């Protein structure tokens, strides 16, 4: 078999990726079913850049053509690693004998630090129970999750026995889901009143365990005081927290008109300084204090104006951000919304909110709505950002391939335009990539029928539906891929009537042909 440059579709972590977690596994995606006998430690190598080999185990998924490489132990922090796939006739090969050249991929793990103590441990009493809350440590490895050990004792020495929890381990793990905010715990234990207690908290990451933070609380003897005769004490009105109702453009999508809208659940009080601003930086769901002081700082904000847009007959408030100058193409942006935004009849937002946007690529073919609507439930949990990234990859492949054919006409590709068959290829190939990702992450279950072009797969109750859809996608992609390669006159018959385009004009003959086999089968 000849060499196949597309046998390896990709490797995750991606080549030259930075800040990779130390507990990561490597995923290698192939375009064809691989000869398992060639997937060996001789042909697949994981090592440090200095040459030290890393022991690993691996598994191969026959249905998704993916190899998963799992290091035996966590990787070291702040180290450059290398994944090498040996090519050639003696290297990795598909079941049909396809092979590729030797390929090397590198990535860097996160810079590990010794985690410091949790800060500002505060304790409150509620009857016979204790509630604790604290802030994250000032020092920890960015990208690693933080786990907290919590214990209560009658002594301030962590070496002494705990009153809670009542286990030999004497501590519990409380996962921090947002490493930039305070963490709290209502301890599920009834303590004896009129006594001193010491609550201890420490932070643990994959690479470090911090020191205990200790705080003392005395539980008062709770007494219910009857209200004075003649009436009841007035209760203070309670307020709900203001919420973000909607953000446009949606998370991870394209910002094409240099403006952003945010709708809140209540009319806003006086806006704080830097109520919301935009920075040119990759999206992060939670910003650390270091982030807010560096590349996500208000001082790095893109020039723009924030204003309130009047909304009649509604209790909601709409904020609009408009860029002062047109945003450059092919860039990633993050919108930061202040946690101090307060409603007129509600409490402050309380949590800093971030939203991801990106400006359009210079060249992007296909239509995201066509892809999403056609995939149905298969794509309902896939982000716009992932779809756009796949569209971009397939757009570049289609353009690079078509531009090297004898039939390429540059005039057809001016101002972001492209022939119809290019859009069709990008739509189908992107849908295939999304489906493959969904199958890999969720096992391939389906809730409804899928229809995309001539592809239709009926609803089934198991994963075979997704596998069947992947196979049909490949068949449906082929005629459009042939046209991308410049093969426009093989195995097609011209239909009797002209096919009209979106604007009423007939499409050129080469993409209104129908596969002969499809005609005969029907």
Secondary structure, DSSP 8 states (H G I E B T S, - for coil): --B-TTSEEEEES-TTEEEE-TT--EEEEESS-B-GGG-STTTEEEEETTS-B--EEEEEETTTTEEEEEESS---TT-EEEEEE--STTS-BBTT--B---EEEEEEE---------EEEEEEEETTEEEEEEE--SS--TTS--EEEEEEESSS-TTS--SBS-STT--EEEE-S-TTS-EEEE------SS-EEEEEEEEE-SS-B---EEEEEE----------TTS---------B--EEEEES-TTEE--SSEEEEEESS-B-S--TTSEEEESS---SS--HHHHHTTTSGGGB-SEEEEEE--TT-S-EEEEEEESS---SS-EEEEEE-TT-BBSSSBB--S-EEEEEE---SS--S-HHHHHHHHGGGGTTS-HHHHHHHHHHHHHHHHHHHTTSTT--GGGGGGG---HHHHHHHHHHHHHHHHHHHHHHH-S--SS-EEETTEEE---SSTHHHHHHHHHHHHHHHHHHHHHTT--SSSEEE-SS--B-TTS-B--GGGSEEEHHHHHH-
